[in-house]
Amino acid sequence: MQEHVPVAESPDTTATGLTHERIVDAASDLIAAEGFRGLSMRKLGDRLGCAAMSLYRYFATKEELLSVLADQLVAEIELPDREAAWDTRIIEYFVNVEQLFQRHPELAEISTRQHLNSTSAFRGVEMVLGALREAGLDSEQAVSAWYALTFFTAGFSYRRATEHADRDRDGGRRRRIGALPREEFEHFHEIAAMYTGGLSDRDFESALRVVLAGVATLGKESRR
């Protein structure tokens, strides 16, 4: 009688206990460990102990997985008080968004690559559009302002997250600026320390207020 030899289970069987939530959590951990570009379905499968093809039963593409991950993170954003002034609401919202981007730098890049389609994301859009309309912008202007604010926030956050790797440890940039002729680069010399000092929360809010000053001016012109 032939002895029965047990066959080892394939790593992509249901014994792995795959779920949407487990895959999203693993993707978040992988990105945190290796960066946004370190995420691949193969590496994710290795981390979960399954074949990469198994993951496509839950997410049709990597982009779909990233969208779900982003939507999950966006749910953490706290919306401001509806009774606050329109510009205060916008500032508080995007400060919260930028802080989330600092905790999860991958989200800034995801948000520039694709739309976020969760209810949580739409609540943020609705709040900001309402504030922009309250400022006096028409629908088309409000959409343009929304794009300006979101892309500015994502770009600022991405630059801030990567500036440590780009920082001149030997002060080379400051020396190069200092060597520029003052008669030609007068204003550059005035802001040299700020330009080379790194980005901060204060820098973000200050720049955001500059953008909103333009929104306020446009709103006043639209009301005439």
Secondary structure, DSSP 4 states (H G I P E B T S, - for coil): -PPP-PPPPPTTSGGG---HHHHHHHHHHHHHHH-GGG--HHHHHHHHTS-HHHHTTT-SSHHHHHHHHHHHHHTTPPPPPTTS-HHHHHHHHHHHHHHHHHH-HHHHHHHHHS---SHHHHHHHHHHHHHHHHTT--HHHHHHHHHHHHHHHHHHHHHHHHHHHH--TT-HHHHHHHTS-TTTSHHHHHTHHHHHS---HHHHHHHHHHHHHHHHHHHHHHH-
